[in-house]
Amino acid sequence: MRVLFTGISCAGRKELVEELEQVYEEQGREVRTFEIGALIAEFVEHAGGQLSPERYFDTDPVRLNLAMDHAVDVISRDTQEHNVTYLIHGHACFRWKGLLREGTTISAVQRIAPDKIITVVDDYIDIHARMQETEQWSGTREEEVNIWMDEEAFITKSWANYFQKPFMMIPKRLPPADLFSAIENHKPCFYLSYPITKVGYDELQDIETFRRDAAPDFLVLDPLYIKDLERASNAAEAKEEQGSIADVRDGVLRLAEARTITRDVQFIDQSGFVVVLYLTDKVSAGVLYEMNHASTQTKPVYAVHEGKISPFFSHLCTEVFETTDELKKFLDEEYTSRQ
């Protein structure tokens, strides 16, 4: 099986693939990893040139195209054994000097012929901080990080749609063992929806306990694996105190809001069902939006709701439970007992 990973620079793609490789080895599975960028640099060096990360796109385009062909030749030649899992990773695109530049070409993807395609995402603030520690990306602005991640995910998903292959968006914080399960389809996967800003500390602790108890039997996609919106909102509040909220609202915060919606929708699309823990009587537009999206995608929605339930809420649910214990028992009987 060939798995192709993308992710922008400093998003943690390489580190996550290395951790995943270790999980495969611990499971006694044969695995090999190919980094497209390293193969390109290797070709340029052997050809008598030098590929400096700081001057990558200043390199002769013809030489870069030949280097990409070399990388794909190596991967195509060395990924023929059926009992080996091949982890291949590179860029879908680059943001360079304010311009969008091609990373891995679609013809290269066709020749690699991946069985699954994954893009890795992380908090834009963390990515931006890592970029500032590099010479190549130190001038990148937070807005550019958001835009680049969106472009990377869009192009990667377009590949998956074109070649009709499964696509997943994976947060860097997802434990590598869970990523292994996602790739190998070892556990049922669900998206965990809850009103993040509407519940108190005790309710969040109950939600965390539910997620932790479900983890051995289910792959849980938690929206708080990425905290872009929370951190961007905090930054906006800090700016508001300084009298410059408009700049943040129209810039980074707006992008973070849009990306949060599209990312969480993607998490729902790649899940088998949605679990809603509605442990408050306050209205959460975000949870209702996610429930509606799941319903329109014919995804089962299982909810815990305290107190009186609106018919509009129950209309979007497959089953509604009074407690998380009842829900967990149902999920165990409905899903894990069938494995």
Summary of the structure (lengths in Angstrom):
residues: 339
radius of gyration: 21.7
end to end distance: 22.2
largest distance: 72.8
contacts: 1032
relative contact order: 0.11
helix: 53%
strand: 17%
